[in-house]
Amino acid sequence: MPVELTYPHIVKNPGKPARLERHPRTRVAMIVVDYQGRGWSAEEIARQYAYLTLPEVHAALAYYHDHPGEIDQEIEAESDEVEHLRRTAPESPLLKRLRALKAQMQHQG
């Protein structure tokens, strides 16, 4: 009979991302992005986010290492969504003015 693993500090509801129990807005994937993308250790993540405990960070990383496909897919989907929004969002008036100013400065200089 297979043993079902449980992860202290982690909540995983069907169809929802894995999250920290005490901080439901903090997803495991967010911690993994800091671990992989920034190269931060568990200790550094806990230091950067004072509301996290070291055991919570370690639990999130343990969950990730046992479920890399799930978390990597979540990170990739979020990255794709951000890229789509970046491509399709209208340019802000401030950005338009900055681009015009840059073009004007390059034309003069």
C-alpha positions as CSV (number, residue, x, y, z in Angstrom):
1,M,0.0,0.0,0.0
2,P,1.5,3.4,-1.0
3,V,2.3,5.8,1.8
4,E,0.8,9.3,1.5
5,L,3.3,12.0,2.3
6,T,2.3,15.0,4.3
7,Y,4.3,18.2,4.5
8,P,4.2,20.3,7.7
9,H,3.4,23.9,7.0
10,I,2.0,23.1,3.4
11,V,-1.6,23.0,2.3
12,K,-2.5,21.4,-1.0
13,N,-6.1,21.4,-2.1
14,P,-7.1,19.6,-5.3
15,G,-6.8,21.8,-8.3
16,K,-5.1,24.6,-6.3
17,P,-1.4,25.5,-5.9
18,A,0.4,24.3,-2.9
19,R,0.6,27.0,-0.3
20,L,1.9,27.7,3.2
21,E,-0.6,27.0,5.9
22,R,0.1,30.1,8.0
23,H,0.4,32.4,4.9
24,P,-2.1,31.2,2.3
25,R,-1.1,33.9,-0.1
26,T,2.5,32.5,-0.2
27,R,2.7,29.7,-2.8
28,V,5.4,27.0,-2.8
29,A,6.2,28.2,-6.3
30,M,7.0,31.7,-5.1
31,I,9.6,30.3,-2.7
32,V,11.0,28.0,-5.4
33,V,11.5,31.0,-7.7
34,D,13.6,32.7,-5.1
35,Y,15.6,29.5,-4.5
36,Q,16.2,28.7,-8.2
37,G,16.0,32.1,-9.9
38,R,17.9,34.2,-7.3
39,G,20.0,31.4,-6.0
40,W,19.0,32.1,-2.4
41,S,19.4,29.4,0.2
42,A,16.6,28.5,2.6
43,E,18.2,30.7,5.2
44,E,18.4,33.7,2.9
45,I,14.7,33.3,1.9
46,A,13.7,33.3,5.6
47,R,16.0,36.3,6.1
48,Q,14.5,38.2,3.2
49,Y,10.9,37.4,4.1
50,A,10.8,37.9,7.9
51,Y,7.3,36.5,8.1
52,L,8.5,33.1,7.0
53,T,10.1,30.6,9.4
54,L,13.0,28.5,8.3
55,P,10.9,25.3,8.8
56,E,8.3,26.7,6.4
57,V,10.9,27.4,3.7
58,H,12.4,23.9,4.1
59,A,8.9,22.4,3.9
60,A,8.2,24.3,0.7
61,L,11.5,23.2,-0.8
62,A,10.9,19.6,0.3
63,Y,7.4,19.7,-1.3
64,Y,9.0,21.1,-4.5
65,H,11.7,18.4,-4.6
66,D,9.0,15.7,-4.3
67,H,6.7,17.4,-6.9
68,P,9.0,19.2,-9.4
69,G,6.7,18.7,-12.4
70,E,3.7,20.2,-10.6
71,I,5.6,23.3,-9.4
72,D,7.6,23.8,-12.6
73,Q,4.4,23.7,-14.6
74,E,2.9,26.3,-12.3
75,I,5.9,28.6,-12.6
76,E,5.9,28.2,-16.4
77,A,2.2,28.9,-16.7
78,E,2.6,32.1,-14.6
79,S,5.6,33.2,-16.7
80,D,3.6,32.6,-19.9
81,E,0.7,34.7,-18.5
82,V,3.0,37.5,-17.6
83,E,4.6,37.5,-21.0
84,H,1.2,37.5,-22.7
85,L,0.1,40.4,-20.6
86,R,3.3,42.3,-21.3
87,R,2.7,41.8,-25.1
88,T,-1.0,42.7,-25.1
89,A,-1.2,45.4,-22.5
90,P,-1.6,48.9,-23.9
91,E,1.4,51.2,-23.5
92,S,1.1,53.5,-20.5
93,P,1.1,57.3,-21.2
94,L,4.2,57.6,-19.1
95,L,6.1,55.0,-21.2
96,K,4.9,56.7,-24.4
97,R,6.3,60.1,-23.1
98,L,9.6,58.4,-22.1
99,R,10.0,56.7,-25.5
100,A,9.3,60.0,-27.3
101,L,11.8,61.8,-25.1
102,K,14.4,59.2,-25.7
103,A,13.8,59.4,-29.5
104,Q,14.1,63.2,-29.3
105,M,17.3,63.0,-27.4
106,Q,18.8,60.5,-29.8
107,H,17.8,62.6,-32.8
108,Q,19.5,65.7,-31.3
109,G,22.6,64.0,-30.1
